[in-house]
Amino acid sequence: MENKIDFVILWVDGNDPKWQAEKAKYSNNKNGDSRNIRFRDWDNLQYWFRGVEKFTPWVNKIHFVTWGHIPKWLNTKNPKLNIVKHSDFIPKEYLPTFSSHVIELNLHRIKGLSEQFVYFNDDTFITDYMKDEDFFKNGLPRDVAIESAVSTTDPTMLPIYYNCLEVINAKFNKRKVESYRKNWFNLLYGKGLIRTFLSLPWKYFIGFYNCHCPQPYLKETFEIMWKNYNDILSETASHKFRDKKDVNQYLLRYWQLCTNKFVPRKLKISNAITLTNDDNEVCKYIKRQKYKMLCINDSSKINEQDFLKFKNDIKTSFETILPEKSSFEK
């Protein structure tokens, strides 16, 4: 198996008038999630590239997935950068799409994508030095297999998580999966093991702990899922916006976990934080580089005035650890 590791990042310019006009044509979808907050621009994408170049210089290729717009400052001539439009890899029958779920489920179709790749949202950052073995070891993704009842701060995601679990429980025997103890009861998970032990009485999987961080995948996983669950994945791919009938990338992650095609890693290598009415905590995490990977979730609780302040605070914090332009910037 090849040892190259690619990064894939999804990005949308919510301020692009052409994109807004096309989105408006389909935004009468009452069952979908087309909230504007999901496309709000924090103007910090440059720090994602700076973090990648400084802290993971070994990356083979970066596939920058976009509807068609490109940041003005992005150096598209960088040999490590591959600009990928939705129309370049998503089947025509699923376009246009404004759902990250549709884009996620088709990532394996990106031309030239390596067998081993890491999927990033544009709110997930690398903030300290990492080795390739932090993502893959012996050709397998690094992950944490922690059972945990489904919970989320975003209620629109609950049915989607349950849809993924339904597929997993229909396919896998929980007791048989758990019998591979070195993966499911590994000391690297620390206190996270408590969640798994509390889940043991249930015959079926009641959920998995989702780290909300950059996720390593094998391209093979996507190919297997499309071959065996084409109807389910096609249903999701047909939706222009997020829909309660969807599955998402977590289905593929859960599949890798339940087939034991992964190598355990430390739980505390990453963290996810949702902004509320205070940004002090996330700014401290960035400046102190407390975690190697950090997800900064937007929130509907942040009004426009606070949004502008928080955006400036977060950019200032990133400047303390990533002050120099990367070769991905003009």
Secondary structure, 3 states (H helix, E strand, C coil): CCCCEEEEEEECCCCCHHHHHHHHHHCCCCCEECCHHHHCCCCCHHHHHHHHHHHCCCCCEEEEEECCCCCCCECCCCCCEEEEEHHHHCCHHHCCCCCHHHHHHCHHHCCCCCCEEEEECCCEEECCCCCHHHCEECCEEEECCCECCCCCCCHHHHHHHHHHHHHHHHHCCHHHHHCCHHHHCCHHHCCHHHHHHHHCCCCCCCCECCCCCCEEEEHHHHHHHHHHCHHHHHHHHCCCCEECCCCCHHHHHHHHHHCCCCEECCHHHEEEEECCCCCHHHHHHHHHCCCCEEEEECCCCCCHHHHHHHHHHHHHHHHHHCCCCCCCEC
